[in-house]
Amino acid sequence: MSIHRIFFTLLSLLFLTLPSSYGQPVVKTGLEVLRDRNFDILQGKRVGLVTNPSGVDHLLVSTLDIFFNAPQVNLVAVYAPEHGARGDVYAGGKVSDTVDKETGLPVWSLYGSTRKPTPEMLEGIDVMVYDIQDVGVRSYTFISTLGLVMEACAAKGIEVVVLDRPNPLGGNKVEGCLVESAFNSFVSQYRIPYIYGLTVGELANLINSEGLNRGQKGTSEPSRCKLSVVPMEGWTRDMTYADTGLPWVMPSPNIPTAETSIYYAASGICGELYGFLNIGVGYTIPFRTFAAEWIDAKALKDRLDSYELPGISWRTIYYKPYSGSSSGKLLQGVECFFTDYSAARITEVQFYVMQAIAQLYPSRRAFETVSSVGLFDKVCGTDYIRKTFSRSYLVDDILDYWRKDEEAFRSLSEKYYIY
């Protein structure tokens, strides 16, 4: 055994003997369950790993390092999604093929010239492991990476193992219409609602069983891989991330806390209308605000309060972003709070803000003040929302359509529940 591995083993034993006052999480992730099982399903196989900085155990040791230092695991290659395997590439930046400095392993980019592993990238791999913290929202690209990895592995006969992690939005929220085939993209890869109420392991089972290529143009027979999910222990569907006792490591730079995942679902669609409103990105509370230089904060709050949205409260806010197109400018608007999470309709928050803006500032209506709406349609999974909403800017006009697929999806997805 190498000196490096001996040190790692001793360090792990030290952590195991720490006093109980350090506390144990309520939930044990798939990574830690697999480790408790002595990495049984990986032994004797050449392992590839798709991960990023959010792939850690509860002591914040990375999956990459755990695998590399485990004598039972023959880790031979790493695959880097958006932001890179070690998190050293900022949002939207191209990820390059490289060598991991800590381990010397090759790192293949899945966010550069290709987002799907090529056959050459998969040479010498017997099993591909995926371990990334999800946020429970369809437009978050890591689940798209997962599906493309599964598709590529299916073509090569390579087994895929997903190490399950909590859905920070819980397992009971389902909101939004399904993606229509014309709007399938990397931010809307599957025919699932915008909030889908599944863990990443449950989602993997669903898209594998229902067909990886479902809804994609130019495909015929669905492609399915040999898939195993290592479940968590202790997680229940009513848990948000705060209930798990697990540390939160940013899966991407603008999701600094687990709670941010909820606000990402509440403002991220509106945020695709570049130049319309600042949603807190570039400030200390990303995705929690709706603000601009020309807004009267009190007037906007009063109008939103008048809608009496269940489980949602507002406060006025004034701030100067540190980065982005509004950097250094004094903005004013509202900050959103979820006071009754179970009662709130998360995704509809942004549509009511857009309605309020149209009523207060008719010359500032959302779709008439931006140069591009393509990404908005893609994250909505349809252009129906934009086209219908833009007629009168009334949320009531789109609610039936936005909600139309939710119950059917609940019925479909229940058979894939692990918890």
Residue pairs with C-beta under 8 A, 6 or more apart in sequence:
1 9
1 71
4 69
5 69
5 71
8 65
8 69
9 69
12 61
15 59
23 245
24 58
24 245
25 58
25 234
25 244
25 245
25 246
26 234
26 243
26 244
26 245
27 166
27 232
27 233
27 234
27 235
27 239
27 244
27 245
27 246
28 36
28 58
28 232
28 233
28 234
29 57
29 58
29 163
29 164
29 165
29 166
29 232
29 246
30 131
30 162
30 163
30 164
30 165
30 201
30 229
30 230
30 231
30 232
31 55
31 56
31 57
31 63
31 66
31 131
31 163
31 230
32 57
32 58
33 230
33 231
33 232
33 233
34 40
34 41
34 42
34 163
34 230
35 57
35 66
35 70
37 230
38 72
39 70
39 72
39 73
41 127
41 161
41 228
41 230
42 72
42 73
42 74
42 127
42 129
42 161
43 72
43 73
44 74
45 74
45 126
45 127
45 159
46 74
46 76
46 124
46 125
46 126
46 127
47 67
47 73
47 74
47 75
47 76
47 125
47 126
47 127
47 128
47 129
48 75
48 76
48 77
48 78
48 79
48 122
48 125
48 127
48 128
48 129
48 158
49 63
49 64
49 67
49 75
49 77
49 78
49 79
49 128
49 129
49 131
50 78
50 79
50 81
50 110
50 128
50 129
50 130
50 131
50 132
50 145
50 146
50 149
51 62
51 63
51 64
51 78
51 79
51 85
51 129
51 130
51 131
51 132
52 80
52 81
52 83
52 84
52 85
52 86
52 87
52 132
52 142
52 251
53 62
53 83
53 86
53 87
53 249
53 250
53 251
54 132
54 133
54 165
54 249
54 250
54 251
55 62
55 63
55 64
55 131
55 132
55 133
55 163
56 62
56 63
56 247
56 249
57 63
57 66
58 245
58 246
58 247
60 247
60 249
63 129
63 131
63 163
64 75
64 78
64 85
64 86
64 100
64 102
64 103
65 102
65 103
67 73
67 75
67 129
68 75
68 102
68 103
68 105
75 103
75 105
76 105
76 124
76 125
77 105
77 106
77 107
77 108
77 121
77 124
77 125
78 85
78 100
78 103
78 105
78 106
78 107
78 108
79 85
79 107
79 108
79 110
79 117
79 121
79 128
79 149
80 95
80 98
80 107
80 108
80 109
80 110
80 111
81 95
81 110
81 111
81 132
81 141
81 142
81 145
82 89
82 91
82 92
82 95
82 111
82 141
82 142
82 145
82 252
83 89
83 90
83 91
83 93
83 95
83 111
83 251
83 252
83 253
84 95
84 107
84 111
85 100
85 107
86 100
86 102
87 250
89 95
89 111
90 253
91 252
91 253
91 254
94 109
94 111
94 112
95 109
95 110
95 111
95 112
96 109
96 112
97 106
97 107
97 108
97 109
97 112
98 106
98 107
98 109
99 105
99 106
99 107
100 106
100 107
108 117
108 121
110 116
110 117
110 145
110 148
110 149
111 141
111 145
115 144
115 145
115 148
115 186
116 148
116 149
116 151
116 152
117 148
117 149
117 152
117 153
118 152
119 152
119 155
119 156
122 128
122 152
122 153
122 156
122 158
125 156
125 158
126 158
126 159
127 158
127 159
127 160
127 161
128 149
128 153
128 158
128 159
128 160
128 161
129 160
129 161
129 162
129 163
130 146
130 149
130 160
130 161
130 162
130 163
130 200
130 204
131 162
131 163
131 165
132 142
132 145
132 146
132 165
132 200
132 251
133 165
133 168
133 248
133 249
133 251
134 140
134 142
134 143
134 165
134 167
134 168
134 199
134 200
134 203
134 251
135 168
135 169
135 251
135 255
135 261
135 264
135 265
136 167
136 168
136 169
136 170
136 173
136 195
136 196
136 197
136 198
136 261
136 265
137 169
137 194
137 195
137 261
137 264
137 265
137 268
138 176
138 179
138 187
138 188
138 189
138 190
138 192
138 193
138 194
138 195
138 196
138 379
138 381
139 187
139 188
139 194
139 268
139 269
139 379
140 252
140 264
141 186
141 187
142 251
143 189
143 190
143 200
143 203
144 186
144 187
144 189
146 162
146 200
146 203
146 204
147 189
147 190
147 207
147 212
148 189
149 160
150 160
150 204
150 207
150 208
150 212
150 225
150 227
151 212
151 213
151 223
151 225
153 159
153 160
153 225
154 212
154 223
154 224
154 225
154 226
155 223
157 226
158 225
158 226
159 225
159 226
159 227
159 228
160 204
160 225
160 226
160 227
160 228
161 227
161 228
161 229
161 230
162 200
162 201
162 204
162 227
162 228
162 229
162 230
163 201
163 230
164 199
164 200
164 201
164 202
164 229
164 230
164 231
164 232
164 418
165 199
165 200
165 201
165 232
166 199
166 232
166 235
166 239
166 241
166 244
166 246
167 197
167 198
167 199
167 200
168 240
168 241
168 258
168 259
168 261
168 262
169 195
169 197
169 240
169 261
169 262
169 265
169 346
170 197
170 237
170 238
170 239
170 240
171 197
171 198
171 199
171 236
171 237
171 238
171 239
171 417
171 419
172 197
172 237
172 238
172 342
173 195
173 197
173 346
174 193
174 195
174 196
174 197
174 406
174 409
174 410
174 413
175 193
175 194
175 195
175 265
175 345
175 346
175 347
175 348
175 402
175 403
175 406
176 193
176 194
176 195
176 347
176 380
176 381
176 402
176 403
176 405
176 406
177 193
177 194
177 380
177 381
177 382
177 384
177 385
177 401
177 402
177 403
177 404
177 405
178 191
178 192
178 193
178 215
178 381
178 405
178 409
179 188
179 189
179 190
179 191
179 192
179 215
179 381
179 382
180 215
180 381
180 382
181 215
181 216
181 217
182 217
183 377
183 378
183 380
183 381
183 382
183 383
184 215
184 216
184 217
185 378
187 375
187 378
187 379
188 378
188 379
188 381
189 216
190 207
190 214
190 215
191 214
191 215
192 203
192 206
192 207
192 409
193 405
193 406
193 409
194 265
194 269
194 347
194 379
194 380
194 381
195 265
195 346
195 347
196 203
196 409
196 413
197 237
197 410
197 413
198 206
198 413
198 416
198 417
199 232
199 235
199 418
199 419
201 229
201 230
201 231
201 418
202 229
202 413
202 416
202 417
202 418
202 419
203 416
204 227
204 229
205 227
205 229
205 416
205 418
206 412
206 413
206 416
207 214
208 224
208 225
208 227
209 224
209 416
210 222
210 412
211 222
211 223
211 224
212 222
212 223
212 224
212 225
213 219
213 221
213 222
213 223
214 222
229 418
231 418
231 419
232 419
234 244
235 244
235 419
236 419
237 417
237 419
240 258
240 262
240 341
241 248
241 258
241 259
241 261
242 258
242 259
248 257
248 258
250 256
254 260
254 264
254 281
254 286
254 287
255 261
255 264
255 286
256 286
260 286
260 287
260 288
262 338
262 341
262 346
263 280
263 285
263 286
263 287
263 288
263 336
264 286
264 287
265 346
265 347
266 287
266 336
266 346
266 347
266 349
266 350
267 279
267 280
267 287
267 288
267 289
267 290
267 336
267 349
267 350
267 353
268 279
268 287
268 350
268 379
269 347
269 350
269 376
269 379
269 380
270 276
270 277
270 279
270 290
270 350
270 351
270 353
270 354
270 366
271 277
271 279
271 281
271 287
272 375
272 376
272 378
272 379
273 366
273 367
273 370
273 373
273 376
274 325
274 370
274 371
274 372
275 325
275 369
275 370
275 371
276 292
276 366
276 369
276 370
277 290
277 291
277 292
277 333
277 353
277 357
278 289
278 290
278 291
278 292
278 321
278 324
278 326
278 331
278 333
279 286
279 287
279 288
279 289
279 290
279 291
280 286
280 287
280 288
280 289
280 291
280 335
281 287
281 321
281 324
282 321
282 322
282 323
282 324
282 326
282 327
283 289
283 319
283 320
283 321
283 322
285 335
288 335
288 336
289 317
289 319
289 331
289 333
289 334
289 335
289 336
290 300
290 333
290 334
290 336
290 350
290 353
291 297
291 317
291 319
291 331
291 332
291 333
291 334
292 326
292 331
292 332
292 333
292 364
293 326
293 329
293 330
293 331
293 332
294 361
294 364
295 331
295 332
295 333
295 357
295 361
296 332
296 360
297 316
297 317
297 318
297 332
297 333
297 334
298 316
299 360
300 316
300 333
300 334
300 353
300 356
300 357
300 360
301 314
301 315
301 316
301 334
303 356
303 359
303 360
304 314
304 334
304 352
304 353
304 356
305 314
307 352
307 356
309 344
309 345
309 348
309 349
309 352
310 340
310 343
310 344
310 345
311 338
311 339
311 340
311 341
311 342
311 343
311 344
311 345
312 336
312 337
312 338
312 339
312 344
312 349
313 336
313 337
313 339
314 334
314 335
314 336
314 337
315 334
315 335
315 337
316 332
316 333
316 334
316 335
317 332
317 333
317 334
317 335
318 330
318 331
318 332
319 330
319 331
320 327
320 328
320 329
320 330
320 331
321 327
321 328
321 329
321 331
334 353
336 349
338 344
338 346
347 402
348 395
348 399
348 402
351 389
351 395
351 398
351 402
352 395
354 365
354 366
354 389
354 393
355 393
355 394
355 395
357 364
357 365
357 366
358 364
358 365
358 366
358 393
359 393
365 390
365 393
366 390
366 393
367 373
367 386
367 389
367 390
368 390
373 386
376 386
377 383
377 385
377 386
380 386
382 401
384 398
384 401
385 398
385 401
385 402
388 397
388 398
388 401
389 395
389 397
389 398
391 397
